């Protein structure tokens, strides 16, 4: 299967980068074809431009070549993996912007002959989220874990109900031990390959 890892962390020495690498290793060992999009390294622009918003409902909603390349990779993927830190109870701005600019009509969703919205990514079988949280688990639960909801609910609607979500959270990242972090990476590598 083709797997696409979308990584959203600005620091190359971050734990999120280590988690993305563990996910990549697990997927490769399982025999999947893996592509990694490192949004910060690639200089992805999060903000939708005026021209892009104007083109959103046209026959050509994608104006930027980088966005077109990312959309093509999403259309080919059967496994989508998102690795990011939860900041302010949600997705980092660059990942939210990526969703807004890439998951446009014709990619994330299509309209049927009656004008109803239908999934645009029916080939996706798995949506995997890997996120770190500075807060403890109870606090994440209290504020509704908005990033997780966006990916496992809203994005899942773009893929259809056959796409099964998996979530791998590491709460209390700021106070967890080196041993717990290492065990988390081992679990990611082992579980994601299944």
Secondary structure, 3 states (H helix, E strand, C coil): CEEEEEEECCCCCCHHHHHHHHHHHHHHHCCCEEEEEECCCCCCCCCCCHHHHHHCCCCCCCCCHHHHHHHHHHHHCCEEEEEEEEECCECCHHHHHHHHHHCCECCCEEECCCCCEEECCCCCCEEEEEEEECCCHHHHHHCCCHHHHHHHHHHHHHHCCCCEEEEEEECCCCCCCHHHHHHHHHHHHHHHCC
